[in-house]
């Protein structure tokens, strides 16, 4: 374990890039940006609160954070996994193209904006608590799930969920179907097929943070998908 208290992010990231080590345990992290940016076959365990851009462009590494995270976690991430024992700021998973992010608590505004899938690459964002406004804005592919733990069955998002979405899927745990959604979004109850898709990710969430995966999956969920009658087909080539 290396204590990085007070180290500048540029200095810290250069030391990581220049190192031949494949496993890093960093204590005292406080605001250092771009940790694990672009990393491939490496493992990072962080204690503290990393700054913006954790895991940007990551391409196969694994990051586990014991603390909260700031903005732009997993921006344009290609592959790998980020596990956050806490909550996360805005723009998490922006443009994410593959891999998985597990957040124990809440996530801020514009999580999953313009996530996209390509061939066998399909990104996954799992939020244990609640999400801020504009969740899944312009979603083009992949899976976002908000488990609503602690929400008491209420709608676990703020406003404008799925605005402009034209691909992918958003799954929300709540007792009643969401209302006031953008016209680009269709909503329905979760099917057995949806449940089978969600199951391994909920299992991974419970393995990381605790909880009963079966009990979580047996709750009521609603699925948001693009409305083909109100989408933007003329602007995209996914069909």
C-alpha positions in Angstrom: 0.0 0.0 0.0 1.3 3.4 -1.0 0.2 6.6 0.8 -0.5 9.2 -1.8 -1.7 12.0 0.5 -0.9 15.4 -1.0 0.7 14.0 -4.2 -0.2 15.9 -7.4 -2.3 14.0 -9.9 0.2 14.5 -12.7 3.1 13.2 -10.6 1.1 10.2 -9.3 -0.2 9.2 -12.7 3.3 9.5 -14.3 4.6 7.2 -11.5 1.9 4.7 -12.3 2.5 4.8 -16.0 6.3 4.4 -15.6 5.9 1.5 -13.1 6.1 -2.2 -14.2 3.7 -3.2 -11.4 0.3 -4.5 -12.3 -1.3 -4.0 -8.9 -1.6 -0.7 -7.1 -3.1 -0.1 -3.6 -3.3 3.7 -2.9 -4.2 5.1 0.4 -5.1 8.7 1.2 -6.5 9.5 -2.2 -8.0 13.0 -2.2 -9.0 14.6 -5.5 -6.2 13.2 -7.7 -7.7 13.1 -11.2 -7.4 10.6 -14.1 -6.2 7.6 -12.0 -6.2 4.4 -14.1 -6.9 6.5 -17.2 -6.4 4.3 -20.3 -5.2 1.3 -18.2 -5.4 -2.3 -19.5 -4.3 -5.3 -17.5 -3.9 -3.6 -14.2 -5.6 -3.6 -10.8 -6.2 -0.5 -8.6 -7.5 -0.4 -5.1 -8.2 3.1 -3.8 -8.9 4.4 -0.3 -10.3 7.9 -0.3 -12.0 10.1 -2.8 -10.5 10.2 -6.3 -11.0 13.3 -8.5 -12.5 13.7 -11.9 -11.9 11.2 -14.7 -11.3 8.0 -12.8 -10.9 5.2 -15.3 -11.3 7.4 -18.4 -10.7 5.4 -21.6 -10.0 2.3 -19.4 -9.4 -0.8 -21.6 -9.5 -3.8 -19.3 -8.2 -2.8 -15.9 -10.1 -3.2 -12.6 -10.6 -0.4 -10.1 -12.2 -0.7 -6.7 -12.8 2.5 -4.6 -13.5 2.5 -0.9 -15.0 5.9 -0.8 -17.0 8.3 -2.9 -16.0 9.4 -6.4 -16.3 12.7 -8.2 -17.3 13.4 -11.8 -16.7 11.6 -15.1 -16.0 8.1 -13.8 -15.5 5.7 -16.6 -15.7 8.4 -19.4 -15.4 6.6 -22.7 -14.4 3.4 -21.0 -13.8 0.4 -23.4 -13.5 -2.6 -21.0 -12.9 -3.6 -17.4 -14.7 -3.0 -14.2 -15.0 -0.1 -11.7 -16.5 -0.9 -8.2 -17.4 2.1 -6.0 -18.1 1.5 -2.3 -19.9 4.8 -2.0 -21.7 7.3 -4.3 -20.6 9.0 -7.5 -20.8 12.5 -9.0 -22.1 13.7 -12.4 -21.5 12.3 -15.9 -20.5 8.8 -14.7 -20.1 6.4 -17.7 -20.3 9.3 -20.2 -19.9 7.7 -23.7 -19.0 4.3 -22.1 -18.4 1.6 -24.7 -17.8 -1.5 -22.7 -17.1 -3.0 -19.3 -19.1 -2.5 -16.1 -19.5 0.1 -13.3 -21.0 -0.9 -10.0 -22.0 1.9 -7.6 -23.1 1.0 -4.1 -25.0 4.3 -3.5 -26.3 7.1 -5.6 -25.1 8.7 -8.8 -25.4 12.4 -9.9 -26.8 14.0 -13.1 -26.3 12.7 -16.6 -25.1 9.2 -15.7 -24.8 7.0 -18.7 -25.2 9.8 -21.2 -24.6 8.5 -24.7 -23.5 5.0 -23.6 -23.2 2.9 -26.7 -22.7 -0.8 -27.7 -20.7 -2.2 -30.6 -20.6 -5.9 -31.7 -19.7 -7.9 -28.6 -19.0 -4.8 -26.5 -22.0 -3.7 -24.3 -21.5 -1.4 -21.3 -23.3 -1.9 -18.0 -23.9 0.7 -15.3 -25.5 -0.5 -12.0 -26.6 2.0 -9.4 -27.6 0.7 -6.0 -29.4 3.8 -4.8 -30.9 6.6 -6.8 -29.9 8.7 -9.9 -30.0 12.4 -10.7 -31.7 14.0 -13.7 -31.0 13.1 -17.3 -30.1 9.5 -16.6 -29.3 7.7 -19.9 -29.6 10.9 -21.9 -29.1 10.0 -25.6 -28.5 6.4 -24.7 -27.4 4.5 -27.7 -26.7 1.0 -26.3 -25.9 -1.0 -23.2 -27.7 -1.5 -19.9 -28.4 0.9 -17.1 -30.1 -0.3 -13.9 -31.1 1.7 -10.8 -31.9 -0.6 -7.9 -33.6 2.0 -5.8 -32.2 0.7 -2.5 -33.4 3.0 0.2 -36.0 4.6 -2.0 -38.9 2.7 -0.4 -40.3 1.7 -3.8 -40.5 5.3 -5.1 -39.3 6.2 -8.6 -35.5 6.2 -8.1 -34.5 9.0 -10.6 -35.0 12.7 -10.8 -36.2 14.4 -14.0 -35.8 13.7 -17.8 -34.8 10.1 -17.6 -33.9 8.7 -21.0 -34.2 12.0 -22.9 -33.3 11.4 -26.5 -32.5 7.7 -26.0 -32.4 5.7 -29.2 -30.9 2.4 -28.1 -30.1 0.3 -25.0 -32.2 -0.3 -22.0 -32.8 1.3 -18.6 -34.2 -0.8 -15.8 -35.7 0.8 -12.7 -36.9 -0.7 -9.4 -40.0 1.0 -8.3 -43.6 0.1 -7.3 -45.4 2.0 -10.0 -44.6 2.8 -13.6 -42.7 6.0 -14.1 -44.7 9.0 -15.3 -43.8 12.1 -17.3 -41.1 10.4 -19.3 -39.8 12.0 -22.6 -41.7 11.0 -25.7 -38.6 9.0 -26.9 -39.2 6.5 -24.2 -41.5 3.5 -23.9 -42.1 1.9 -20.4 -43.2 -1.7 -19.6 -42.8 -4.1 -16.7 -39.7 -6.3 -16.6 -40.0 -9.6 -18.4 -38.3 -12.9 -17.6 -35.8 -12.1 -20.5 -35.0 -8.7 -18.9 -34.6 -10.4 -15.5 -32.2 -13.0 -17.0 -30.1 -10.1 -18.5 -30.1 -8.2 -15.2 -29.4 -11.2 -12.9 -25.6 -11.6 -13.2 -25.1 -7.9 -12.6 -27.3 -7.8 -9.5 -25.4 -10.9 -8.3 -22.1 -9.0 -8.8 -23.5 -6.0 -7.0 -24.5 -8.1 -4.0 -21.1 -9.9 -4.0 -19.3 -6.6 -3.9 -21.5 -4.7 -1.4 -23.6 -7.4 0.4 -27.3 -8.1 0.0 -29.6 -10.8 -1.3 -29.6 -10.9 -5.0 -32.7 -13.1 -5.3 -34.7 -10.8 -3.0 -33.7 -7.8 -5.0 -34.6 -9.5 -8.3 -38.0 -10.5 -7.0 -39.1 -6.9 -6.6 -41.0 -4.9 -9.2 -39.0 -3.4 -12.0 -39.9 -1.3 -15.0 -38.0 -1.2 -18.3 -37.4 1.9 -20.5 -36.7 1.3 -24.1 -36.6 3.7 -27.2 -39.8 4.6 -28.8 -39.2 3.9 -32.5 -42.1 6.3 -33.5 -40.4 9.3 -31.7 -36.7 8.6 -32.2 -33.9 10.0 -34.3 -33.4 7.3 -36.9 -32.4 9.8 -39.6 -29.4 10.7 -37.4 -28.0 7.3 -36.5 -27.1 4.0 -38.2 -27.9 1.4 -35.5 -30.8 0.0 -37.6 
